[in-house]
Amino acid sequence: MDRESKFEARNRNNFNILRVIAASLVVLSHGYELPTGAVQHDWAFYFTGRALSWYAVNLFFVISGYLIFASWERNPSPLSFFWARFLRIVPGLFVMLVTTVLVLGASFSTLPFFQYIVDYRTLQYLLGCLSVIAVRYELPGVFVDNPNEAVNGSLWTLRYEVFCYVCVAAIGMTGLLKVPGRRMRFLVAGILASSLALIFLDIRGVHPSEGKLAMAYELARLTMCFQLGGLYSDLRHRLPLKFVVVVGLLAVMIASVGTPLFAPVASITIAYAAMWLAFVPDGEWIAWTRSAPDYSYGIYIYAFPIQQALIAAMPTISPFSTFALGFCLTVVPAALSWHFVERPAITHKQLRSLQARTKPTPIAG
C-alpha cells in the first residue's frame, strides 16, 4: 500500500458521527438530571447504575486517545503537538465563555448588570474555566433558583483531557513511545493499573462525583479509556474488528452490572465497540458523515448552559423537553462555533503543517 493509500485508509473512519452521538447522549442525560436536581436519570442509569453521559464521556476519551497517540506517532514534536491541541480546544471555549458571561449570564443574573460584571466571581469564572484546570461552575446570581446552580457542568472533563495530552507529550519525549513493542507494553500496563484502581475504588464505595476520592476515580476511568484508544491506534493493523466480539463484550458488561468489575469491563466494551463503529460500517449511507461539519465540541460546551437557561425560564419544563428543545437550540451556536471559530482555528494549524513540509521536521496535522 502506497503512502497516499495509507493516508486515505487512515482517514476513512466514522469518528465524526460517533462524536456527535456522544455529545447528543450527554445532552439527553442532562435533560433528565438538570430539571430534577438529579432526582431523575435516563434509562441507562436505572439498568446499569451509570447514566448515558458516563458512557458518552468514555467514548469521547477513547476516540481522543486513538487520535492523539496517532498524532504523536506521526510527528513527535511537543511544540506542534501542543499548538494543535490549543487550537482545537481554546478558541471555541473562549468564545463560548465570553458569550455565556456577557449574554446568558447577564440576562439571568439577579444582580444589576454593572454589579454582575465587576463581581470578582465573574472574572474568576471566565479565567478559571479558560484555564480548564481551575474550572468554576457558578456565576453571581445566575441560575440561583434552578435545582442545579452550575452554569456549565460539562467543562469538568477538560482538565482530564489536557492531563492526558501532557502525559502523552511527557512520556513521548522520553522516547518510550518510539518503539512499537515498548509502546504497547506501556499502554497495557497503564490500562491494567487503571482497571485495578477502578476495582479498588468501587470496592471502597467511591463513585463519580462522590467523596474525596472522586477525582481519583474519574482520573482512573478516563485515562483508561484514553489509553484503550491509544492501544488500538498501536494495534490498528493487527486487531480484528468483529461484530460478534462486540455482542460478546456487551453480554459480559451486562453480566458485570452491580459488581466492582463493571467500570473496567464497560470501558473495554465501549472502546472495542467504538473502534468497530469507526472502521467497519461503510458505504454511501455513512460516508457523507466523514466530510460533514463536526459540531460535537460545540454541542458539548454549549448545551449545558442552554438547558440551564431553559429551566430558569420555564421551571416546570419536562426532562424530555429540556433535552429536545435544548438540543435544537444548541445546534445553532454549535454550528456557528464550528464554521466561524473552530474550523478557522484548525485551518491555521493545517497551514502551519503545509508550510513546514519543506522543512526537515514537519509540523503535525
Phi, psi and chi 1 to 4 in degrees:
 res  aa     phi    psi   chi1   chi2   chi3   chi4
   1 MET       -  125.8 -176.5 -179.4  -69.5      -
   2 ASP   -76.0  174.0   58.6   28.6      -      -
   3 ARG   -61.8  -41.4 -174.9  175.4 -179.3 -179.9
   4 GLU   -65.8  -40.4 -176.9  177.3   -7.3      -
   5 SER   -65.8  -38.6  -61.3      -      -      -
   6 LYS   -63.3  -41.1  -72.5 -179.9  179.5  178.5
   7 PHE   -63.1  -43.9  178.1   81.3      -      -
   8 GLU   -64.3  -41.8  -69.5  175.9   -4.8      -
   9 ALA   -63.7  -40.9      -      -      -      -
  10 ARG   -65.1  -31.7 -173.6 -179.1   66.2 -144.3
  11 ASN   -95.2   -0.4  -73.6  -86.5      -      -
  12 ARG   -89.3   78.8 -166.6  174.2   66.4 -113.6
  13 ASN  -138.0  170.9   60.5   65.4      -      -
  14 ASN  -111.9   30.4  -54.2  -46.2      -      -
  15 PHE   -63.3  -34.5  -75.6  136.5      -      -
  16 ASN   -55.6  -52.3  -91.5    6.2      -      -
  17 ILE   -69.5  -32.2 -170.9   64.1      -      -
  18 LEU   -65.4  -39.6  -76.2  178.5      -      -
  19 ARG   -66.4  -39.2  -78.3 -170.4  -70.6 -114.7
  20 VAL   -65.7  -40.2  170.6      -      -      -
  21 ILE   -61.4  -44.6  -70.2  171.8      -      -
  22 ALA   -61.9  -44.9      -      -      -      -
  23 ALA   -63.2  -38.9      -      -      -      -
  24 SER   -66.8  -36.5  -57.8      -      -      -
  25 LEU   -65.5  -35.5  -69.9  177.0      -      -
  26 VAL   -63.6  -43.9  171.7      -      -      -
  27 VAL   -62.1  -42.3 -178.5      -      -      -
  28 LEU   -62.3  -45.7  175.3   58.8      -      -
  29 SER   -63.2  -44.5 -172.6      -      -      -
  30 HIS   -67.4  -26.4  -70.1  165.7      -      -
  31 GLY   -60.4  -31.8      -      -      -      -
  32 TYR   -84.7  -37.7  -78.1   87.2      -      -
  33 GLU   -80.0  -41.7  -65.0  171.0   -8.3      -
  34 LEU   -67.2  -44.2  -67.7  178.8      -      -
  35 PRO   -71.1  -18.4   -8.9   21.7      -      -
  36 THR  -110.6    4.7   64.7      -      -      -
  37 GLY    63.8   36.1      -      -      -      -
  38 ALA    64.6   19.8      -      -      -      -
  39 VAL   -73.7  -37.1  172.3      -      -      -
  40 GLN  -106.1  152.0  -69.1 -173.6   32.2      -
  41 HIS  -136.0  171.4  -60.6  -83.7      -      -
  42 ASP   -75.7  171.9   57.3   63.8      -      -
  43 TRP   -62.1  -31.7   59.9  -92.4      -      -
  44 ALA   -63.4  -34.4      -      -      -      -
  45 PHE   -63.3  -41.2 -179.7   88.2      -      -
  46 TYR   -74.0  -24.4  -63.7  109.0      -      -
  47 PHE   -88.1  -34.6  -80.4  101.6      -      -
  48 THR  -124.6   -8.8   66.9      -      -      -
  49 GLY    82.6    3.6      -      -      -      -
  50 ARG  -131.0  133.0  -57.2  -68.4 -167.7  -81.5
  51 ALA   -74.0  164.3      -      -      -      -
  52 LEU   -58.9  -32.0  -72.8  170.3      -      -
  53 SER   -63.3  -31.7   56.4      -      -      -
  54 TRP   -62.3  -47.4 -171.4   88.5      -      -
  55 TYR   -66.6  -38.9  -62.0   93.9      -      -
  56 ALA   -65.1  -43.6      -      -      -      -
  57 VAL   -65.1  -39.8  170.5      -      -      -
  58 ASN   -57.1  -44.2  -80.1   12.7      -      -
  59 LEU   -61.3  -43.9  176.6   57.1      -      -
  60 PHE   -55.9  -44.4  -89.1  126.8      -      -
  61 PHE   -73.5  -31.5  -87.5   75.5      -      -
  62 VAL   -63.0  -49.4  168.2      -      -      -
  63 ILE   -61.6  -43.4  -64.8  172.0      -      -
  64 SER   -61.7  -43.1 -180.0      -      -      -
  65 GLY   -59.9  -43.5      -      -      -      -
  66 TYR   -59.8  -50.1  176.8   91.8      -      -
  67 LEU   -70.4  -38.5  -63.8  174.3      -      -
  68 ILE   -71.6  -43.1  -64.6  -55.7      -      -
  69 PHE   -64.9  -38.3  -87.1   95.3      -      -
  70 ALA   -65.4  -38.4      -      -      -      -
  71 SER   -63.7  -45.2  175.3      -      -      -
  72 TRP   -65.2  -37.6 -179.4  -93.3      -      -
  73 GLU   -63.4  -39.0 -177.6 -177.4   -3.8      -
  74 ARG   -67.5  -37.5  -72.0 -165.9  -57.4  -88.7
  75 ASN  -153.5   94.5 -178.7   23.4      -      -
  76 PRO   -78.7   63.3   29.3  -34.4      -      -
  77 SER  -112.9  112.4  165.3      -      -      -
  78 PRO   -56.8  -39.7  -23.7   33.2      -      -
  79 LEU   -63.9  -51.6 -179.6   61.5      -      -
  80 SER   -68.6  -32.9   58.1      -      -      -
  81 PHE   -61.5  -51.0  177.5   81.3      -      -
  82 PHE   -73.5  -29.1  -76.8  115.4      -      -
  83 TRP   -64.0  -43.2  174.2 -115.7      -      -
  84 ALA   -64.4  -42.1      -      -      -      -
  85 ARG   -65.7  -40.7  -52.3  -71.9   79.8   76.0
  86 PHE   -59.5  -47.7  174.8   87.7      -      -
  87 LEU   -66.1  -29.0  -70.5  176.6      -      -
  88 ARG   -77.9  -30.3 -171.1   63.7 -173.0   95.6
  89 ILE  -103.6  -50.8  -69.0  178.0      -      -
  90 VAL   -72.2  -45.8  175.8      -      -      -
  91 PRO   -57.7  -47.5  -26.8   36.7      -      -
  92 GLY   -64.0  -39.7      -      -      -      -
  93 LEU   -64.5  -43.1  177.6   65.4      -      -
  94 PHE   -61.7  -47.5  174.8   75.2      -      -
  95 VAL   -63.2  -41.5  173.0      -      -      -
  96 MET   -61.6  -43.7 -178.1  -82.5  -63.9      -
  97 LEU   -65.5  -43.9  -70.1  172.1      -      -
  98 VAL   -62.9  -43.2  171.2      -      -      -
  99 THR   -62.7  -42.1  -56.7      -      -      -
 100 THR   -63.0  -45.8  -60.4      -      -      -
 101 VAL   -68.6  -47.9  169.3      -      -      -
 102 LEU   -81.9  -29.9  -65.6 -178.4      -      -
 103 VAL  -105.3  -65.6  179.4      -      -      -
 104 LEU   -68.0  -49.9 -173.1  146.7      -      -
 105 GLY   -61.0  -46.0      -      -      -      -
 106 ALA   -65.0  -31.2      -      -      -      -
 107 SER   -72.7  -32.7  -60.2      -      -      -
 108 PHE  -105.6   -6.9  -75.5   91.0      -      -
 109 SER   -69.1  142.6  178.6      -      -      -
 110 THR   -80.4   -8.1   56.6      -      -      -
 111 LEU   -88.2  152.8  -58.7  178.8      -      -
 112 PRO   -58.6  150.4  -22.5   32.9      -      -
 113 PHE   -54.2  -50.2  178.7   76.6      -      -
 114 PHE   -63.9  -41.8 -178.7   75.4      -      -
 115 GLN   -63.8  -37.5 -175.8 -180.0  -13.9      -
 116 TYR   -65.6  -44.6  161.6   77.6      -      -
 117 ILE   -67.4  -40.1  -71.5  -63.5      -      -
 118 VAL   -86.1   -7.4  -59.6      -      -      -
 119 ASP   -61.0  132.0 -166.1  -61.5      -      -
 120 TYR   -60.0  -27.0   77.6   94.6      -      -
 121 ARG   -69.1  -26.2  -68.2  171.1  -66.1  176.0
 122 THR   -67.7  -47.8  -58.2      -      -      -
 123 LEU   -65.4  -37.7 -178.6   61.6      -      -
 124 GLN   -62.5  -39.6 -168.6  177.2   52.6      -
 125 TYR   -63.9  -48.5  174.7   86.7      -      -
 126 LEU   -61.4  -50.6 -179.4   62.0      -      -
 127 LEU   -72.5  -37.2  -62.7 -179.7      -      -
 128 GLY   -64.3  -45.4      -      -      -      -
 129 CYS   -69.0  -35.7  -69.4      -      -      -
 130 LEU   -67.1  -29.9 -170.3   60.5      -      -
 131 SER   -71.3  -21.0   75.2      -      -      -
 132 VAL    61.8   -5.7  -50.7      -      -      -
 133 ILE   -99.1  -53.4  -56.1  -61.3      -      -
 134 ALA   -97.9   56.7      -      -      -      -
 135 VAL   -63.5  134.4  173.2      -      -      -
 136 ARG  -110.0  147.4  -63.5  -68.7 -174.2  -89.8
 137 TYR  -112.2  -16.9  -63.6  104.7      -      -
 138 GLU  -114.3  143.2  -71.0   83.9   25.1      -
 139 LEU  -110.3  145.9  -82.0  168.5      -      -
 140 PRO   -59.5  120.2   18.8  -31.0      -      -
 141 GLY    77.7    4.0      -      -      -      -
 142 VAL   -97.9  129.2  178.4      -      -      -
 143 PHE    59.2   31.5  -57.9  145.8      -      -
 144 VAL   -68.9  -21.2  -68.7      -      -      -
 145 ASP   -98.6   -1.0  -66.1  -36.7      -      -
 146 ASN   -74.7  153.4  -76.6   19.5      -      -
 147 PRO   -57.0  -31.7  -26.7   35.6      -      -
 148 ASN  -125.0  124.3 -175.1  -29.1      -      -
 149 GLU   -85.6   -5.9  -68.3 -174.7   31.3      -
 150 ALA   -61.7  137.7      -      -      -      -
 151 VAL   -82.7  -40.2  174.5      -      -      -
 152 ASN  -148.3   83.3 -160.5  -25.0      -      -
 153 GLY   -71.2  -11.9      -      -      -      -
 154 SER   -73.0  -17.2  -65.6      -      -      -
 155 LEU   -73.9   -6.2  -59.2 -175.9      -      -
 156 TRP   -62.6  -26.9   70.1  -89.2      -      -
 157 THR   -75.3  -19.5   62.0      -      -      -
 158 LEU   -64.1  -35.1  -66.9 -179.2      -      -
 159 ARG   -64.4  -35.3   67.1  177.4   65.9  136.3
 160 TYR   -72.2  -35.1  -62.6   97.6      -      -
 161 GLU   -62.6  -48.1 -176.2   84.8   10.2      -
 162 VAL   -64.4  -38.1  170.8      -      -      -
 163 PHE   -58.0  -43.3  174.1   80.8      -      -
 164 CYS   -63.9  -39.3  -69.8      -      -      -
 165 TYR   -60.6  -47.1  -63.2  162.3      -      -
 166 VAL   -61.7  -40.8  171.4      -      -      -
 167 CYS   -63.5  -43.3  -73.6      -      -      -
 168 VAL   -59.9  -47.0  169.6      -      -      -
 169 ALA   -65.5  -44.1      -      -      -      -
 170 ALA   -64.2  -45.8      -      -      -      -
 171 ILE   -70.7  -37.2  -63.6  167.9      -      -
 172 GLY   -62.5  -36.9      -      -      -      -
 173 MET   -69.2  -18.2  -75.5 -172.0  -70.1      -
 174 THR   -78.5  -11.5   67.3      -      -      -
 175 GLY    89.9    0.0      -      -      -      -
 176 LEU   -66.4  -27.1 -173.0   60.3      -      -
 177 LEU   -92.5    0.4  -58.2  179.7      -      -
 178 LYS   -73.6  -39.7  -75.1 -176.1  177.8  179.2
 179 VAL   -90.6  121.5 -178.3      -      -      -
 180 PRO   -54.0  -47.4  -27.4   35.0      -      -
 181 GLY   -63.4  -42.1      -      -      -      -
 182 ARG   -66.7  -40.0 -173.4 -174.5  -58.9  170.4
 183 ARG   -61.9  -42.6 -177.2  169.9   61.9 -118.0
 184 MET   -65.7  -42.7 -175.5  177.7   69.0      -
 185 ARG   -63.3  -39.4  -71.6 -167.8  -66.3  -88.2
 186 PHE   -61.8  -45.2  169.1   78.2      -      -
 187 LEU   -66.1  -41.9  -72.4  168.3      -      -
 188 VAL   -62.2  -42.8  169.7      -      -      -
 189 ALA   -63.1  -41.0      -      -      -      -
 190 GLY   -65.5  -39.8      -      -      -      -
 191 ILE   -66.0  -41.7  -69.1  165.8      -      -
 192 LEU   -64.0  -41.7  -73.0  174.5      -      -
 193 ALA   -63.3  -42.9      -      -      -      -
 194 SER   -64.6  -39.9  -62.5      -      -      -
 195 SER   -61.7  -46.0  -61.9      -      -      -
 196 LEU   -63.7  -38.3  -68.4  173.8      -      -
 197 ALA   -64.0  -42.6      -      -      -      -
 198 LEU   -63.8  -43.5  -75.7  172.7      -      -
 199 ILE   -62.0  -45.7  -67.4  169.5      -      -
 200 PHE   -61.2  -45.8  171.2   76.4      -      -
 201 LEU   -67.8  -35.0  -69.1  170.3      -      -
 202 ASP   -67.4  -38.6  -94.1  -39.5      -      -
 203 ILE   -63.5  -36.3  -68.9  172.9      -      -
 204 ARG   -74.6   -8.0  -72.0  -78.2  -55.3  -87.8
 205 GLY    85.2   17.4      -      -      -      -
 206 VAL   -87.7  127.4  176.4      -      -      -
 207 HIS  -128.6  166.1  -61.4  -71.7      -      -
 208 PRO   -53.8  135.4  -25.7   34.1      -      -
 209 SER    66.5   19.3  -56.6      -      -      -
 210 GLU  -130.6  129.2  -64.9  178.0    4.7      -
 211 GLY    79.7  175.9      -      -      -      -
 212 LYS   -70.4  -25.4  -63.3  178.3  179.9  179.3
 213 LEU   -95.4   14.3  -65.1  177.4      -      -
 214 ALA   -59.4  -40.5      -      -      -      -
 215 MET   -66.3  -35.9  -70.9 -173.8   66.6      -
 216 ALA   -65.7  -38.2      -      -      -      -
 217 TYR   -62.9  -48.9 -176.3   96.4      -      -
 218 GLU   -64.9  -38.5  -59.8  -65.6    9.0      -
 219 LEU   -62.1  -45.0 -178.1   64.6      -      -
 220 ALA   -64.2  -44.1      -      -      -      -
 221 ARG   -64.4  -49.4  169.3  170.9   74.1  100.6
 222 LEU   -75.6  -36.0  -61.3  179.1      -      -
 223 THR   -69.0  -31.5   54.4      -      -      -
 224 MET   -62.8  -46.3  179.0  179.8 -179.7      -
 225 CYS   -63.9  -41.1  -68.1      -      -      -
 226 PHE   -61.0  -44.1 -169.6   87.4      -      -
 227 GLN   -69.4  -33.1  -69.4  174.5  103.2      -
 228 LEU   -63.2  -40.9  -76.5  166.2      -      -
 229 GLY   -63.1  -41.7      -      -      -      -
 230 GLY   -64.1  -37.2      -      -      -      -
 231 LEU   -64.2  -42.6 -178.5   62.5      -      -
 232 TYR   -68.2  -32.8 -175.0   76.2      -      -
 233 SER   -58.8  -35.2  176.0      -      -      -
 234 ASP   -76.0  -32.6 -163.1   47.6      -      -
 235 LEU  -104.2   13.9  -61.0  174.9      -      -
 236 ARG   -60.7  -23.0   58.4 -175.3  176.0  -87.4
 237 HIS   -96.7   -1.6  -58.2  -57.3      -      -
 238 ARG  -123.2  -24.0  -69.9  175.5  -76.9  170.1
 239 LEU   -88.8  116.0 -178.9   66.1      -      -
 240 PRO   -71.9  143.7   26.1  -33.2      -      -
 241 LEU  -110.7  110.0  -65.2  172.2      -      -
 242 LYS  -123.5  135.8  -55.5  -70.3 -176.0 -179.0
 243 PHE   -63.4  -34.2 -178.2   68.3      -      -
 244 VAL   -63.0  -31.6   65.4      -      -      -
 245 VAL   -70.4  -38.7  177.8      -      -      -
 246 VAL   -58.1  -47.4  175.3      -      -      -
 247 VAL   -62.5  -42.9  174.3      -      -      -
 248 GLY   -63.5  -42.6      -      -      -      -
 249 LEU   -65.7  -38.4  -74.0  171.6      -      -
 250 LEU   -61.7  -38.8  -75.1  171.1      -      -
 251 ALA   -65.0  -42.3      -      -      -      -
 252 VAL   -65.3  -40.4  174.3      -      -      -
 253 MET   -61.6  -46.0 -175.3 -174.8   81.3      -
 254 ILE   -62.3  -39.6  -67.7  170.3      -      -
 255 ALA   -66.4  -24.8      -      -      -      -
 256 SER   -91.5   -0.2   67.9      -      -      -
 257 VAL   -56.3  133.2  170.2      -      -      -
 258 GLY    86.8   -0.3      -      -      -      -
 259 THR  -112.6  162.6   73.8      -      -      -
 260 PRO   -65.5  -12.6  -23.4   34.7      -      -
 261 LEU   -81.7  -11.2  -64.7  174.8      -      -
 262 PHE   -60.4  -48.8  177.7   76.3      -      -
 263 ALA   -58.5  -51.2      -      -      -      -
 264 PRO   -66.6  -37.9   17.1  -28.3      -      -
 265 VAL   -64.8  -43.7  169.5      -      -      -
 266 ALA   -63.4  -38.8      -      -      -      -
 267 SER   -64.1  -43.0  -61.4      -      -      -
 268 ILE   -64.5  -40.9  -67.7  169.9      -      -
 269 THR   -62.9  -46.5  -57.9      -      -      -
 270 ILE   -61.2  -41.3  -68.6  167.0      -      -
 271 ALA   -64.1  -47.6      -      -      -      -
 272 TYR   -67.1  -43.1 -172.8   89.2      -      -
 273 ALA   -62.6  -38.2      -      -      -      -
 274 ALA   -62.8  -42.8      -      -      -      -
 275 MET   -67.3  -38.3  -67.1  -56.7  128.9      -
 276 TRP   -62.5  -46.5 -174.7   89.8      -      -
 277 LEU   -67.2  -29.3  -72.3  165.4      -      -
 278 ALA   -76.0  -33.3      -      -      -      -
 279 PHE  -118.1  -20.2  -66.5  104.3      -      -
 280 VAL   -88.8  -54.6  173.9      -      -      -
 281 PRO   -57.3  128.4  -24.4   35.4      -      -
 282 ASP  -141.5  176.5 -152.6  -13.3      -      -
 283 GLY   110.5  170.4      -      -      -      -
 284 GLU   -63.5  -28.5  -66.2 -177.3    3.7      -
 285 TRP   -64.0  -24.9   68.2  -82.9      -      -
 286 ILE  -119.6  -13.6 -161.1  169.7      -      -
 287 ALA   -60.9  -31.7      -      -      -      -
 288 TRP   -63.4  -27.2   67.3  -89.4      -      -
 289 THR   -67.8  -21.4   65.9      -      -      -
 290 ARG   -71.1  -25.8  -63.7  165.5 -169.6  161.5
 291 SER  -108.9    3.4   57.1      -      -      -
 292 ALA   -74.1  154.7      -      -      -      -
 293 PRO   -59.2  142.1  -20.5   31.5      -      -
 294 ASP   -96.8   93.6 -177.6    8.9      -      -
 295 TYR   -89.7    4.4  -65.0  165.7      -      -
 296 SER   -61.3  -44.3   59.8      -      -      -
 297 TYR   -65.1  -42.7 -176.3   56.3      -      -
 298 GLY   -62.8  -41.4      -      -      -      -
 299 ILE   -61.3  -43.4  -68.0  172.0      -      -
 300 TYR   -64.3  -43.3 -173.9   77.5      -      -
 301 ILE   -87.3  -19.2   61.9  176.1      -      -
 302 TYR   -97.7  -24.5  -82.3   97.6      -      -
 303 ALA   -63.2  -44.2      -      -      -      -
 304 PHE   -59.8  -52.9 -163.4  105.3      -      -
 305 PRO   -63.9  -32.8   17.2  -29.5      -      -
 306 ILE   -68.3  -41.7  -72.8  174.6      -      -
 307 GLN   -64.9  -38.6  -71.7  179.9  -58.2      -
 308 GLN   -63.8  -38.4  -76.2  -74.8   67.8      -
 309 ALA   -65.2  -38.6      -      -      -      -
 310 LEU   -62.5  -41.6  -73.1  172.1      -      -
 311 ILE   -67.2  -38.6  -64.6  165.9      -      -
 312 ALA   -66.6  -37.9      -      -      -      -
 313 ALA   -78.8  -30.3      -      -      -      -
 314 MET  -133.6   81.3  -61.8  177.7  -75.9      -
 315 PRO   -57.1  -24.3  -24.2   34.4      -      -
 316 THR   -96.9   12.7   59.2      -      -      -
 317 ILE   -60.1  141.5 -170.0  170.9      -      -
 318 SER   -80.5  158.8   68.7      -      -      -
 319 PRO   -57.6  -43.0  -29.8   37.1      -      -
 320 PHE   -64.2  -40.3  178.7   77.9      -      -
 321 SER   -67.2  -35.6  -63.9      -      -      -
 322 THR   -61.6  -38.7  -54.4      -      -      -
 323 PHE   -71.6  -55.2  158.1   64.6      -      -
 324 ALA   -64.6  -50.3      -      -      -      -
 325 LEU   -69.2  -39.4 -172.3   55.0      -      -
 326 GLY   -61.4  -41.9      -      -      -      -
 327 PHE   -64.4  -46.9 -177.2   84.3      -      -
 328 CYS   -60.3  -42.7  -67.8      -      -      -
 329 LEU   -69.9  -29.5  -67.6  175.0      -      -
 330 THR   -73.2  -30.5  -61.7      -      -      -
 331 VAL   -59.1  -33.5  170.2      -      -      -
 332 VAL   -64.4  -57.8  175.9      -      -      -
 333 PRO   -65.3  -29.6   20.3  -32.0      -      -
 334 ALA   -64.0  -41.6      -      -      -      -
 335 ALA   -65.7  -44.4      -      -      -      -
 336 LEU   -62.2  -40.3  -66.3  173.2      -      -
 337 SER   -61.6  -44.6  177.8      -      -      -
 338 TRP   -65.3  -50.1  170.0 -105.2      -      -
 339 HIS   -75.5  -30.2  -69.1  -69.6      -      -
 340 PHE  -112.9  -10.7  -64.6  102.8      -      -
 341 VAL  -125.4  -61.0 -178.1      -      -      -
 342 GLU   -67.1  -51.3  -62.2  168.1   51.0      -
 343 ARG   -64.6  -42.7 -172.2  170.4   65.5  172.4
 344 PRO   -59.4  -36.8  -28.0   37.0      -      -
 345 ALA   -65.3  -44.0      -      -      -      -
 346 ILE   -63.3  -34.5  -65.2  171.9      -      -
 347 THR   -61.5  -38.2  -59.7      -      -      -
 348 HIS   -61.6  -39.2  -76.6  -65.3      -      -
 349 LYS   -63.6  -43.2  173.5 -174.6   67.7  175.6
 350 GLN   -68.7  -34.3  -67.6  170.1  -19.5      -
 351 LEU   -65.2  -39.8  -73.2  173.4      -      -
 352 ARG   -61.1  -40.9  -74.2  171.0   61.2   92.3
 353 SER   -64.4  -41.8  178.0      -      -      -
 354 LEU   -65.3  -43.3 -176.4   61.9      -      -
 355 GLN   -66.0  -28.2  -67.2  166.4   -6.4      -
 356 ALA   -85.4   -3.8      -      -      -      -
 357 ARG   -67.2  -20.4  -73.0  179.2 -174.5  175.1
 358 THR   -87.2   -2.8   58.8      -      -      -
 359 LYS   -99.0  160.9  -60.5  179.3 -178.4  179.5
 360 PRO   -59.3  -39.3  -23.8   33.2      -      -
 361 THR  -112.9  107.8  -56.0      -      -      -
 362 PRO   -71.7  152.5   27.0  -34.0      -      -
 363 ILE   -91.5  137.1  -64.3  177.6      -      -
 364 ALA   -62.8  147.8      -      -      -      -
 365 GLY   -92.0      -      -      -      -      -
